[in-house]
Amino acid sequence: MVVIWVAAFAIFLAAVSLIAAFRVRALRIQSQQDAVVDSEQTPETTEPEAVTEQTPETTEQTPEIIEQGAASEQVEEIVDPAVWRAENSGGLGMPGQPDWEEQGLTLIAHRGYSSEFPENTMPAFEGALDIGVDYIETDVQMTKDGRLVLFHDDDLVRITGVEGVVSDYTYEELSAMDAGSWFDSAHEGVRIPTLEELLLVLRDSDCRLYLELKDIGDVDGFEEKVLREVEQYGMLDRCVFASFRYGYLEHLKTLDPDVKILYNTSSADAALTEQYPAEYYGLYKQIATNEVIEAIHASGATAYIWTVNTPEELIAAKTAGADGIVTNYSGLMKVLRYQAYSFITDNYARSITLPGLYEPELPQECDDMVWQGLTLAGDGSLVVSAYSKSGQNSILYVMDQTGRLQSIVDTGTKAHMGGIAYDSARDLLWMTGETGTVWAAPWSAVSDGDLSGDAVVSFDAGLLNHNGSKVASFLGVNGDRLYVGSYVDGAAGRLNCYDISDAGNPQLLSTVVIPERIQGVTFSTDEATGSTYMYLSQSWQVADAYLLKYEYRDETAVYAVPLERHLLPEGAEQILAASDGFYILFESAARPYRATARIVNDQIYVLQFGILSSAAGEAPLPSGN
């Protein structure tokens, strides 16, 4: 019995020691956290002249330290970012970057960037070059007077509304036809281009040409003329001559045995390479089986699949062993073709092309804009914020649910606008402003296109970045709470939580520690368990980005190791959990970044995964596309 009592007393002492150790550790972390937060708060508020200063009262709150994962205790600012990241590996820092050496499928723009521009026109070809494809696929035919033009259909009706075929008309007659209005009235007057025009553009690029000779029958000199023109512009080494009519390809080989030919087919078996020898094959997606592609590879040839326009078709092409894909959606497939970004591919619901890129006749200022934020307004509008790289102004792009641009609204501020959030309970649009301010305006003011003098509230968030400058880098709304965060490079960031039940007088509830380089925040709730989850987007320059998931609790003060971490392409900005999906905005396609972007990503992605309850403060976007 004595032995039992002695053992029990020893266990009791060990438990007391363990509890004391935990209390000491919690107090040490809390002390560090308080010191950092205090150092970042600024007592004076600097506001734009157009808005009225209303500094929120602070509600004192000392949250209990409950770390997410094995959080580092080192949360104060550190001078050397490299040292800080090394000590916070897998925690508050940026996770280690994978070696990005994967070779994605060859990307071939079908008739140019034909989802964004009228097919087989110079805008479509220039758009494909702009987004950075490997090949441009196009169709060559011959006019009545022997000119080579780029046009797909057997007749002209679908594209131009004119009866007849290309060979019925001279080049001058074809040039007078409208080849753009069928796609969108904004492209009225776009004409049918010549092969020479495309070759002139391609000659000084790295892009290759997938040139399909349309079956126009036995026309003397057709193949010779095509070959001669390609050779004239020095493109033979970067051109693959394709056709469904194998006789054209055989003739080209007799003219020049070194040319590369591609046989297009919509029916094939393993004997394809013996019946129709070629260096390349273009396979219709429904007949592109492993057996056929293995036979193509066994012959030393390359297999491309057409026309791959959805993630499901892309996955099927990869599974079959294809070397490349022909697609109308060059911007989308430019990202999804890489296995590294399978999180997007596997959870893809739809995507929306970023505004200000491809719409004709936009204000010149759009060329200088960099996207930062997005939100869904109560009337179903999708709103994207952008700031001028040269520091001129910040704007809002207002679109419908399909991504069609409705208006451009000047916010009246020159701030590096980092985030926006629609507040459905109060019908307000919350925005980050200049020198670390946050302000809100009625949605009706945005709809009217005039935000001057319409601020309901404006206040200093009291946050600093790594340079010691005031910032309000991003924000999000969840019910009656507004969250405002700081982007910090080389140290932990901060996230303020405000009670906005009285929108004109926000109350600061808490400040918590978040990882470095955070660009966006959003929330979702599991209605079955009542648990709330916080998602953060983490991004820096051309490095791969991440989506981080945490369980959100009021008592948590440090968010370090996430419950889930998903790899994303570079340039991830604001994120948004809505009823129809999870929205992710990227900035890498912005004109100021195009020259240095590793992947020019021009899509807003809507994903469906896990818990996707609509954030309480955000209005859901009506489903459909």
DONU-389036 format. One record per residue: y, x, z of N, C-alpha, C in turn; residue in three letters. Coordinates in steps of 0.05 Angstrom, whole numbers, plus 5000, padded with zeros to 4 digits. Each point is the difference from the previous one (the first is absolute). Layout:
BEGIN
YXZYXZYXZala;...
END
This chain:
BEGIN
497650175000502449835000502550175000met;500050225016502250195001500650114973val;497850084986500350114973501449804981val;499249755002501249794983503049985006ile;500849995026502849985007501650244990trp;498850245003501450244991500549994970val;497949914985500249984971502249804992ala;500049775014502049794994502850105005ala;500350155023502750105006500950214979phe;498250164990500650194979500949874974ala;498649784993500849854977502849885003ile;500549905024502749885006502250214997phe;499650245010502050214998500550084971leu;497850014984500350074972501649794985ala;499549745007501549794986503050015007ala;500650055026502850035008501450224985val;498650234998501150234985500549944971ser;498149854988500349934972502449824995leu;500349805018502349814998502650155003ile;500150185019502450155005500750174976ala;498050124988500550174976501249834978ala;498949764996501049824979502949925005phe;500649955026502749925007502050234996arg;499250245006501750234996500550044970val;497949974984500250044971501849784988arg;499749755009501649784990503050045007ala;500550095025502750055008501350224984leu;498450214994501150234984500749904972arg;498349854987500549904973502449815001ile;500149825021502249815002502750155003gln;499950225016502550155003500950134974ser;498150114985500750114974501249794982gln;498649775000500949784982502849905007gln;500549975026502749915008502150204992asp;499450265003501950204994500750004970ala;498049964983500450004972501649764991val;499249775011501449754993502950015008val;500550105025502750035009501750184983asp;498850224990501550194983500749884974ser;498549804990500549884974502049775000glu;500449875023501849785002502950094998gln;501649864985502850074997501749785011thr;501950065018501549795014501949854983pro;501050124978502049874984498849904974glu;500949774990499049884976502050044977thr;499150114978501750034977499149804979thr;501849824992499349794982501650004974glu;498949904978501649974976502349805005pro;502250044987502449845005499549714993glu;498149954982499649724990498549835020ala;498950115021498449845019501250035028val;499349815016501149995028498050145018thr;501050175017498350155018499149825023glu;497450005004498949855023497750175011gln;500550155020498050185011498249845020thr;497450004995498249855017499850115028pro;499749825019499550105027497250105002glu;499550195018497450125003498649885024thr;497649904996498449905021498250225010thr;500350085025498450235010497149935000glu;498350184991497149965000498750275000gln;498250045018498550255001497149944993thr;499250044975497349934992497950195012pro;497749905005497850165010498950174976glu;499250255006499050174979497149934995ile;499449884977497349964992499850114972ile;498750234997500050144974498049874981glu;500750014974498249924979498450244992gln;497550025007498450234993500750235019gly;499350244992500650245016502750114994ala;502149875010502750084993500750265013ala;501650154986501050255011502149945021ser;500250175021502049975020502750114991glu;500050164978502450134991501649814982gln;502049875011501549804985502950084997val;500950215013502850084997500550134973glu;502550024992500850134975499250295001glu;498850114978499250284999501550124977ile;501050245004501650134979498450064975val;497650115003498450084977498149774992asp;500549864978498249784992497150094996pro;499650244990497350104995498450025026ala;501350105021498750025026499449725011val;502049834997499649725011497749874987trp;499850024973497849874986497350125007arg;499950275004497550135007499049905027ala;501949965019499249905026499449715001glu;500949854979499549715000498249924977asn;498350184991498249944978498349765007ser;500149804982498449765005501349815019gly;502350065011501349835020502649904990gly;502250105011502649904993501050124974leu;498750214990500950134976498849884975gly;500750114977498949934974497250114999met;498049844993497350104998499750214978pro;498050165002499650214980499749894973gly;501350124980499849904972497550094987gln;498649824986497650094985500850164976pro;498250174990500550144976500049814976asp;502349974987500449804980499350134973trp;497550034994499150124975498349814983glu;499749765009498349814985501149954972glu;498250004981500849944972499449704996gln;502049844998499649724995499249954971gly;499249754994499449934973502450044982leu;499450094975502150034980501449724996thr;502650015001501649754998501249974972leu;499249784987500849954972501649744999ile;502550024992501849764999499549844975ala;498849775003499349824978502449884986his;500650104975502349914985502650065016arg;499950235014502350075018499749865027gly;502249995015500049875026500349704994tyr;497949874991500249744988500149775020ser;499750065026500449795020502949975007ser;501650204994502950005007501849984976glu;499050064976501750014976498449874977phe;501449924979498649894977498150214988pro;497649934996497950194991500850144973glu;499150254998500450154975502950014991asn;501850035019502850044994500950255013thr;502350114992501050245013500549975029met;501149775010500349975029497350035015pro;497849894988497450025013499050285000ala;500550154979499150284998501650175020phe;502649965000501750155018499449945029glu;499349745006499349935027497450135009gly;498150034981497550145007500550295005ala;501750134985500750285005501450025027leu;501749815006501650005025498249995024asp;497949834999498249975023498050235001ile;499650144978498450245000497049954994gly;499449904976497249964992498950244986val;497450014997498750224986500049964969asp;499649754992500049934972501649754995tyr;501149984977501149744990498149914978ile;499049765002498349884980501849824983glu;499750014974501549834982498549964974thr;501049824983498649914976501850054976asp;498950134980501650074976499049844976val;502049894985499549864975502050104979gln;499649904975501750094978501549774988met;502650034995501649794988499649984970thr;501249804988499849964971501150244985lys;502050145011501150234986499150275012asp;497649995014498750245008501050145025gly;501549865017500950125025497949945022arg;499750195018498149965022501549895024leu;499149765009501349865022497949945022val;501049955024498249965023499949705007leu;497749884995499849715004497049945002phe;499349825019497249955005498749784984his;501249765000498749764990499650024970asp;498049834991499549984971502349854986asp;501349825015502349864988502450035019asp;502349914991502550055014500949775018leu;498649784999500949755013500550035030val;498050105014500250015030502450165009arg;500550224988502150175009502849934988ile;500149954974502649964987500649714992thr;497949835001500449724991500049974970gly;499550224985500150004971497249994989val;499649844979497349984987499550264984glu;497450064997499250234984499150235015gly;499250224986499150255012501950224995val;499650235013501850224997500350094971val;497850014985500150104973501349804980ser;500849775010501449814982503050074999asp;500950175018502950055002500750304998tyr;502450054990501050275000500950085028thr;500450265004500950095027502749885007tyr;501849984980502649885005499849715009glu;498249854987499649725008498849985028glu;498150175006498849995027502050085021leu;501850184994502050095019502049785008ser;500249804983501849785006498849795018ala;497450035006498649805016500350075030met;500049795017500250035029497250035012asp;499550245011497450055012500150005031ala;502249905011500250015030500349735013gly;501249804987500549755013497549855009ser;497850044986497549875009499250085028trp;500850245008499350115026501949905021phe;502650024994502149915018502649994984asp;501649805005502549974985501850245004ser;499750145022501650245005499550224981ala;497749994986499250214981500549914971his;501649804997500649914973501250224982glu;499050024976501050204981498450264999gly;498150035018498350244999498449984974val;499750224987498749994973497450155000arg;498549974978497550144996500650294993ile;498950195015500750284995498250134979pro;500850234991498350164982498450215016thr;497950104988498450215013501850255005leu;501750054981501850235002501749995025glu;501149765007501649975023498550075026glu;497549925001498450065024499450305001leu;499350124978499350284999502450175009leu;502449924992502450145008500350015030leu;499449775013500249985029497850165014val;497649984989497750135013500050304997leu;501250104979499950284993500950185023arg;502049925014501150175021499049925028asp;497849855001498849925026497350135002ser;498749945023497250095004498049774993asp;501049774993498349774995498450034974cys;497649905000498350004976500149734986arg;498949994976500149764984497249904993leu;499549765006497549864993500849814977tyr;499750094975501149874977497849854985leu;500149735002498049844987500949924972glu;498450074980500449914973498949724997leu;501849804997499049734997498549964974lys;498149835001498449954976501649834980asp;501350134981501749864981498650014972ile;497450065000498550004975500250274986gly;499150004975500150254985502750044987asp;501650155014502850054990500250304994val;500450064974500150284992502250155016asp;499250235010501950185013500749935029gly;498849795012500649925027499450225020phe;497550105000499150205019501650264995glu;500450074975501450254994502949995010glu;501349774997502849985009500150015030lys;498149885014500050015030499650285009val;498050144988499550275008502350194995leu;501349964977502250174992502449975019arg;500549755008502349965017499650115028glu;497549975011499450115026500250314999val;499050124978500150294997502950094997glu;501649854986502850084996501550035026gln;499349845020501450025026498550165021tyr;498150164990498650185018498449875021gly;498949774995498549845020497050004996met;498950154981497249994994498350075025leu;500950205015498450085024500249805022asp;501949814999500349805021499649724990arg;498749984978499449734989497149954996cys;499049775009497349904995500349774980val;498750034978500149794979497749805005phe;500849755004498149795007499949794979ala;497749864999499849764983497449855006ser;500049744994497649844999498550044974phe;501550094980498850054973499250304999arg;497450055002499150275002500550164974tyr;500249864978500550134974502750155000gly;502049895014502550145002499750265014tyr;498450005022499650245016498450214984leu;498049914986498550194983501850134979glu;501849854988501850114981501950205012his;501049945024501750195014498650275005leu;497449985006498550255005499650164975lys;499949874977499850144975502750134993thr;502149885008502750114995500650235018leu;499049995025500450215020497849995021asp;498050174997497749995019500750055029pro;502450115005500850055028501349775014asp;500649784986501349785013498049875019val;501149885021498349865020500049704994lys;497649894998499849714994498849845023ile;500849755001499149825021499049744986leu;497549935005499049754989500249785020tyr;501649794992500349775017497849804994asn;498849885020497949814996499949795022thr;499249764992499549795020497149935003ser;498250164987497149975003498850274997ser;498350085019498950275000497550015016ala;498250194994497750075016499850305001asp;497850095011499750295005499850164974ala;499649864977499850144974502850034987ala;502149925014502750004988500850274989leu;499550215016500950274992498650114975thr;497549914996498550084977500949864975glu;500749745003500849844977502950064992gln;501750065020502950044995500950255015tyr;499450244991500850245013503050025003pro;501050075024502850035005500550165026ala;502450105003500650145025500749815022glu;501049764993500849805020498949734992tyr;499749835020499249724994501849815017tyr;500849794988501549795014498249765002gly;499349935025498049795005501449755012leu;499349774989500949755013498749985027tyr;501549925020499250015028497349865006lys;499549794985497549845005497550144990gln;500250204983497650134990499950295010ile;501850075017500150285010498050035024ala;497550044993497950035020499550305007thr;498750045022499250285007498350134979asn;498249844988498350114979501550104976glu;501949834991501650084977501850255006val;501250005023501850225007498550255005ile;497649985012498350245003499250124973glu;499549834981499350104973502450134987ala;502449895004502450124990500550285013ile;499650025026500450255013497950204992his;497549914996497950184991500650134973ala;501549864984500750104973502550195002ser;501150025024502450175003502649864995gly;499949734997502449844993501249885025ala;502249874996501649885022500149704996thr;499849855022500049704999502449885014ala;501649854984502249845011499349714998tyr;501049845019499449725001502649844997ile;499949784985502349824996499149715004trp;501949835008502650055011499849945030thr;500550205016499549985029502649935014val;500249755010502549905011499949925029asn;497749995012499749925028498550205017thr;500350005026498550195017497049964997pro;499149754996497149964996499050134975glu;501649984978499350134975500150305003glu;501950105015500250295005497550105015leu;499249865021497750085015497550004983ile;499849804982497749994982500050234981ala;502450084990500250234982499250265014ala;500850035024499350245016497050005004lys;498949775008497149985005498450074976thr;500949924976498650054975500250294992ala;501950155012500250284993502150074979gly;501949814995502050044980501750255006ala;501150124979501850235003502949915001asp;500649764989502749915000500149704995gly;502449885004500449724996502449954982ile;499849794984502249914984501149755014val;502549995006501149785017502749914992thr;500649755004502749894997501850075024asn;498750045023501450035025500050295009tyr;501650164986500050295005500950075028ser;502149875010501050065026498049945022gly;498649784998498049935020497650194999leu;499050044976497650174997500650305005met;502450084998500850275006499250085028lys;500249805018499450045029497049945005val;499149774991497349915007497850164988leu;500550164979497950164988499050225019arg;501550075021499250215018498349885023tyr;497750125004498249925022501350035027gln;501950195003501350045025501449765010ala;500949824982501549775008498449744998tyr;497450035007498249774998500849785020ser;501550075020500949785019501649804985phe;501750084982501649824984498249854979ile;498350154987498349884979498149805013thr;498850065022498049835013501249755012asp;502650015007501349775013502149874983asn;500150074975502249914982499949694995tyr;502249875003500349724994501749964975ala;502350134999501750004977502250225004arg;501650044980502250185003502449904985ser;502450105007502549924988501550254992ile;501050004975501550244991502750015015thr;500650245009502550045014502449924983leu;502149895012502449924985501750234992pro;501749954980502050204992498850224983gly;497649974990498750224985500049934970leu;499049774993499449944972501549764989tyr;501649875016501549774990502350104982glu;500249894976502250094982502749925010pro;502050164993502849945006500649985030glu;498950175016500650005029502550185004leu;501449955022502350185006499150295002pro;501650184991499350285000499450115028gln;501249875020499650095028497049985008glu;498549834986497149985007498550254995cys;500950174982498750254994500150195024asp;501849965018500450185023498849895026asp;498649774998499149875024497250095009met;499750015026497450065013499249775018val;497749894995499049775016499250095028trp;500649835020499350065027498749765015gln;501049764995499049785016499349764983gly;498349825012499449754987499549785021leu;500449754992499549785018499649754983thr;499049795012499649744987501849805013leu;501749884985502049805011498849725000ala;501449835014498949735004499849834975gly;501650074979499949854975497950114981asp;498450195010497950114982500950254986gly;502550095004501050244986498750255012ser;499450194983499250265008502550184998leu;500850135022502550155000499350305005val;501250174984499650295002502750135004val;500250175020502550145005499850284987ser;502350114992500150264989502750135006ala;500150265002502550145004500550194977tyr;502550074996500850184979499550295009ser;498650154984499450285007502650165001lys;501949934984502650145000501949905021ser;499249805016501649915022502049784993gly;499749874978502049804992499849745015gln;497749875000499749755014497049935003asn;499549795016497349905003500049714989ser;497749934989499849744987497449865008ile;499949744994497649845003499249894973leu;497550044992498949884977498649745009tyr;500849774990498849755007498349914976val;497449955006498149934979498549755007met;498849874980498249785006497350115007asp;498149825006497450095011498350154979gln;500749994975498650154979501350274995thr;502350055013501350254996502349994979gly;500649774990502149984980502750025015arg;501750184991502650045013501849774996leu;501149905022501849775000503050095003gln;500450205018502850095005499950275013ser;502450134999500450255014502449965018ile;499750055026502149955020500950265013val;502650054998501150245013500449945030asp;498950185017500149955029502850085011thr;501650144985502650085010499950245018gly;497750145001499750245017499050234984thr;500850245007499050244986497750135015lys;498949865019497950125017497550064984ala;498450185010497350054991498349775011his;500249774987498749765011497050045001met;498949985025497250065004498249765004gly;501149775004498249785005501449735001gly;498649794993501049735002497849825011ile;500749785012498049815011501249725001ala;498649814988500949725002499049885026tyr;501849875014499549875026500049704995asp;497649894998499749724992501049815022ser;499850085025500949825022503049965000ala;501550204990502949985000501250014972arg;498250014980500950014972502050234995asp;499350235011501750244997498550224986leu;501650174987498950254989501150235016leu;498150145014500750235016499950254982trp;502050185003500250234983500850255016met;499250234992501150255012502650064986thr;501950115014502650064989500850295003gly;502550055001501050285001499950115029glu;499750265001500050155026498449875022thr;497549924993498249905019500449715009gly;501549854985500549725008497949814988thr;499849775012498449784991501749764999val;499749844979501749764998498449784987trp;500949755003498749774989502049824987ala;499249884978501749814985498349754993ala;501349774998498549764992498750034973pro;497749904997498650014974501749874978trp;501549795007501749864981502150194988ser;500950205015501950204990498750174979ala;497550075005498550164980499649844975val;499249745003499649834977502549964984ser;502350005014502649974986500950264987asp;498850225007500650264989502550135012gly;500849925024502450115012499550035030asp;499750255009499550065028502550085015leu;502350024987502450095014500949805021ser;500250105025501149855022498049795011gly;497550024993498149795008498050105022asp;500650235013498250105020500049825025ala;497649935009499749845024500250195024val;498950244997500050205021499850274988val;501050205014499750284992500050175025ser;498150195001499850175024498850274993phe;500650195018499050274998497250015012asp;497950094985497350015010499650245019ala;501950195000499850225018497750194995gly;499250024974497850174993501050244984leu;498550235002500750254986497750104984leu;500650144978497950134985499850305008asn;498450154986499550285007502550184997his;502049914986502550154997502049925021asn;499349815017501949915020501949794990gly;499549904976501849794988499149735009ser;501949825003499349725006498649874977lys;497849865006498449874979498949735010val;499749824981498349775004498350004975ala;497750135001498550074976498549764988ser;498949835017498549774991500049795021phe;499249764993499949785019498049794992leu;499449825018498249784995500549785020gly;499349764993500349775018497349885006val;499549945026497549865008500749795021asn;500249754991500849795018502950035009gly;500450015026502750035012500650295005asp;498550184988500550295005500750144975arg;501950185002500850184979499350285007leu;498750144982499150285004501650184982tyr;501250215011501650194984499050285007val;499550154979498850275005501550224987gly;499350255009501350244990497950174985ser;500850094976498450194985500750285011tyr;498050155010500550265011497950194988val;500950234990498350204988499650235019asp;497650045010499550225018500149945030gly;500049745006499949915028499449715000ala;499349895023499449715001502549834995ala;499649774987502149814996500249805022gly;501949824998500349795020500149724987arg;499149815014500149724991501249835022leu;502349884994501349825019499049714995asn;499849865022499249714999502349845012cys;501049804985502249835009499149715001tyr;501049865020499749715001502349884984asp;499449854978502149894983500049705001ile;498949885021500149715003502949904998ser;501850155011502949964996500950214980asp;500149934974500450204979502750145003ala;501949875011502750125003500150195023gly;497950025017500150175023497250125005asn;499150184983497350125003499850155026pro;497649985013499550145025497950224996gln;500650255006498150214998497949985022leu;497549964992497849975019498650265007leu;499650174980498550245004500450194977ser;499450265005499850204980497450155003thr;498450014979497450135001499950244981val;498050175004499750244984498049944977val;500750084976498349964977499750274986ile;498150024981499650264986502550084983pro;500050244991502150094982499849874973glu;502250014985500149924972499149724994arg;500849825018499349714996502249874983ile;499149844981501949884980500149695003gln;498049885012500049715001498249905023gly;500549755009498549885021499649704994val;497749905007499449714998497949935020thr;499649745004498149905020498349784990phe;497649985010498249774995498649925025ser;499149755002498749905024497349894994thr;498050075016497449884998500049755016asp;500149774986500249755014497649945017glu;497750114994497549955015500150145027ala;501150245001500150165025502750015012thr;502149944985502750025010501150284999gly;498550194990500950284998502050034978ser;502150165005502050064980499750294991thr;500250044974499650274989502650094986tyr;500750255006502450124987499050204979met;501349974976499450194978502550174995tyr;499650254995502150194994499350144974leu;502050044983499650164976501150285005ser;498550204993500750285006500150154974gln;502350124994500350124973502150225001ser;499550204983501850234999499950134972trp;502250004986500350144974497649934982gln;498750204988497949944980497250025013val;499950025027497450005013498949725000ala;497349985001498849745003501049865025asp;500349734998501049845022497649885015ala;500749865022497949875016500949735010tyr;498149825003500549755014498550035027leu;501649975022498950035027499949725014leu;497849955014499749755014499650055030lys;501549855016499850015029499849725012tyr;498749985022500249755016502650015015glu;501749804996502650005013499949865027tyr;501050145020500249885027502850065011arg;501149825015502650045012500150245019asp;497750055013499950225020499550274988glu;499550024974499450264988502750144994thr;500250255007502450154996499750234979ala;497650084994499550214981497849914980val;500750004975498149934979499350264985tyr;497650105003499350254989497749974980ala;497550035009497749984982499549714994val;500049934974499749714993497149915001pro;499749745001497449884998498850044972leu;501749994980499250044972502150164986glu;499250174981501850154983499049994972arg;501749914982499249974972501850164982his;498850154981501550184982501449834979leu;502650074995501649864980501250214981leu;501049924977501550184983502650085013pro;501250214989502650095011502149794998glu;502050025018502449844998499849725012gly;498149965018499749745013502549945017ala;501149764997502449935015499449755018glu;501549794996499749775018497349854993gln;498949895021497649844999500549735012ile;498449804992500449735010497449845000leu;499349905023497749825002500949724996ala;499049864980500749734994497549834996ala;500349744997497749824999498350044975ser;501250104979498450044975499250284996asp;500650185018499150284997501850205014gly;499350244997501450225014501550164978phe;502750005002501750124979500650295007tyr;499850174980500750295004501950084977ile;502350115008502150094981499950304999leu;500250114975500150294996502650074986phe;501050255004502550094988499750214979glu;497550094994499750234983500849964971ser;500249754991500849944972503049994997ala;501550035022502949994998501050224981ala;502049944984501050194980500750275012arg;501450015023500750265011497650175008pro;497649885003497750155009498050054978tyr;500449894976498050014979499250294993arg;501950174999499550284991498150155019ala;500149925026498450155020497649845011thr;499849744993497949845010497350094990ala;498050025017497350064991498749774986arg;500549765011499049754988502449814998ile;500849934976502149804997498849735003val;500549875023498749765008502049775000asn;499949834979502149804996499249725009asp;498049985018499149735008500449955030gln;500649755007499849905027497249885002ile;498450095019497249905002499749785021tyr;498549804993499349795019497050035005val;499250075024497250045007499049785019leu;497449975001498849815018497850155015gln;500450045026498050135016500449925029phe;497850015015500149965029501549755008gly;501750025020501549775011502649984985ile;500449784986502549974985501549755007leu;500149945026501749785008502950084994ser;501649804992502850064994501550085025ser;501650224998501750085022501849765007ala;500249955026501349755008502949984991ala;501350234996502849994992500450004970gly;497950034984500250024971499049754987glu;501449914980499249764985497850094980ala;497849854998497950074981500949944972pro;499150164981500549964972498049804989leu;500949804985498149814988497950164983pro;497549915002497950144985500349944970ser;498750174984500149964971501550224987gly;499650034974501350224986500749914972asn;
END
